[in-house]
Amino acid sequence: QVQLVQSGGGLVQAGGSLRLSCAASGSTFSINGMAWYRQAPGKQRELVARITRLGITSYADSVKGRFTISRDGAKNTAALQMNSLTPEDAGVYYCAAGVGDWGPYIYWGQGTQVTVSS
């Protein structure tokens, strides 16, 4: 089993930046892919960014050029740096991890709220 604990998030003005972190513990050797999802009120959870064990990344079109996903294999952590935030980026963000490089993600963090004021 793998446990994911998230930190970061909060309230920021439009145009600002936030950094989310995710720390994995437990059977971390089984993790290859990690990702960040978000869910806005009344909307489905959507994939924001993902990263493989080797550091290959993929982003949703809506965040390309503004968000950066990274991971530290030695520390079993992942992060999401979010710049130039807009109110459309608000929602609950979830860290996810899985055995496959590109999913499915079977381990989930507790979620963290991101609020962007206009």
C-alpha positions in Angstrom: 0.0 0.0 0.0 1.0 3.6 -0.6 -0.1 6.6 1.3 0.0 10.1 -0.3 -0.1 13.2 1.9 -0.5 16.5 0.3 0.5 20.0 1.4 0.3 23.5 0.0 -2.6 25.2 -1.7 -4.7 28.0 -0.2 -5.9 31.4 -1.5 -4.1 33.4 -4.1 -5.0 36.4 -6.2 -5.3 35.9 -10.0 -1.9 36.1 -11.6 -0.3 34.6 -8.5 1.5 31.4 -7.8 1.1 28.4 -5.6 3.0 25.2 -5.0 1.5 21.9 -4.1 3.5 19.0 -2.7 2.8 15.3 -2.3 4.8 12.9 -0.1 4.5 9.2 -0.7 5.1 6.6 1.9 4.7 2.8 2.2 5.4 0.6 -0.8 6.8 3.5 -2.8 9.0 1.1 -4.9 5.8 0.1 -6.7 5.1 3.7 -7.9 6.0 4.6 -11.5 3.6 7.3 -12.5 2.4 10.3 -10.5 -0.1 12.9 -11.4 -2.2 15.8 -10.3 -5.9 16.1 -10.8 -8.3 18.8 -9.9 -12.1 19.1 -9.4 -14.0 22.3 -9.6 -17.5 22.6 -8.0 -20.1 20.9 -10.2 -17.4 19.6 -12.6 -15.8 16.2 -13.1 -12.3 15.5 -11.9 -9.8 16.3 -14.6 -6.2 15.4 -15.2 -3.9 18.4 -14.8 -0.4 17.0 -15.2 1.4 13.7 -14.9 5.0 12.5 -14.8 6.7 9.2 -15.3 9.4 7.6 -13.2 11.9 8.9 -15.7 10.6 12.4 -15.5 8.6 12.5 -18.8 5.7 14.9 -18.3 2.3 15.6 -19.9 0.0 18.5 -19.2 -3.6 19.5 -19.9 -3.8 22.1 -22.6 -5.4 24.5 -20.1 -2.3 24.6 -17.9 0.6 24.2 -20.4 3.2 26.9 -19.9 1.9 27.8 -16.5 2.1 24.7 -14.4 5.1 22.5 -13.9 5.0 19.0 -12.4 8.1 17.5 -10.8 9.2 14.6 -8.7 12.0 13.6 -6.5 12.5 9.8 -6.6 14.9 9.8 -3.7 12.5 11.6 -1.4 9.3 10.0 -2.9 7.7 13.4 -3.5 6.0 15.2 -6.3 5.1 18.8 -6.7 3.0 21.0 -8.8 4.2 24.6 -9.4 1.3 26.7 -10.5 2.0 30.2 -12.0 -0.3 32.8 -13.6 -3.3 31.4 -11.8 -6.8 32.3 -12.9 -10.1 31.7 -11.2 -10.7 28.9 -13.6 -7.8 27.0 -11.9 -9.7 26.9 -8.6 -10.8 23.6 -7.2 -9.7 20.7 -5.1 -6.4 19.3 -6.3 -5.5 15.7 -5.8 -2.2 13.9 -6.0 -2.3 10.5 -7.5 0.1 7.6 -8.1 0.1 4.3 -9.8 2.1 1.3 -11.0 1.9 2.3 -14.6 3.9 5.2 -15.9 0.7 6.8 -17.4 -1.9 5.3 -15.1 -4.2 4.1 -13.9 -3.6 5.9 -10.7 -4.8 3.8 -7.8 -3.4 5.8 -4.9 -4.8 9.2 -4.0 -4.0 12.0 -1.7 -6.5 13.7 0.6 -7.0 16.7 -1.7 -6.2 20.3 -1.1 -8.2 23.4 -1.9 -6.9 26.0 -4.3 -8.9 29.3 -4.4 -8.1 32.0 -6.9 -9.6 35.4 -6.3 -10.2 37.8 -9.3 
